[in-house]
Amino acid sequence: MPFLAQHPVLRLVASPQHLWRTLSLGIKTIWLHKLRSFLTALGVVFGVASVVAMTVLTAEVGGVGGTRRPTAWSRLRGWC
């Protein structure tokens, strides 16, 4: 931490007052822009869910790391 104490800009960034100010500004911004915050969170949820779903489906048909045999549903879809 001696380097942070000597550097003029990093000393201000590492201060507890700066951290509190940054957190309070972030919370205020989220509170003021509720719709944008909700849509962003919804996009993250859908993005994570789609990655998980694609990982499960590719593992189902023997993709990356897939060790299970194809099911009737994947045979119907023509994946194997």
N, C-alpha and C positions, 0 to 999 in steps of 0.2 A: 504493500500500500504506500510505501514512500514515494513511488513514482506518481501516483494519483495526487498526493498532497503537493507535489512540486509543479505539476502541469497546470497551467491556469484554466484551461477549458475543462479538462477531466475532473478537476477538483470541484467544480460547480455541478457537473453531471452526477458525480458520486455522492453528493450531499443528501441527507435525509429530506431536507426541505424540497429539493428538486424532485425526488421520488414521490413525495406526497402531492406536489403540485401536478405532476404528470398523471398520477392515478386519479386525482380528482377531476382533472380535465377530461380524461378518458371516460369516466363514469358520467359526467355531465353530457358529453357528446352522445354517448349511447342513449341516455335518457331523453335528450332533445330530438334525436332521430330514431324514433321507435320503429317505424316501418322499415327503414333501411337496415337497422340492426336485426330485426326479425327476418327479413329476407336473406341477409347474409348468413345468419345462423341456420336457416332452412336450407340454403344452398350447401353449407358444410355437411349437414345431416344427410341430404340426398347424395352428395358426393361420396361420403364415407360408405353409405349403404350400397351404392352402385359398385364401388371397389370390392366390398365384401361379397356381394352377389356374384360378380364376375370371377372372383377368386374361387368361390364355391363351385360355380358352374364349370370352370376350366379344370378344377381338380376332379370333378365328377366324371369327366370323359378322359382322364389320364393326361391332363396338361402338366403344367409345372408342379412337380411334387405330387401328382395324382397317383394313388395306389389302389383306389377302389375300382371295381368293375362298373361298366356303364349300366344304368338302370333302364327300365322300360321307357321312362319318360325321355331320356336322352336318345334312345333308339328311335322313338317316334319322331323326334325333332330332326333325325338324320345326322346326328353328331358323331356317330360311330359306325 
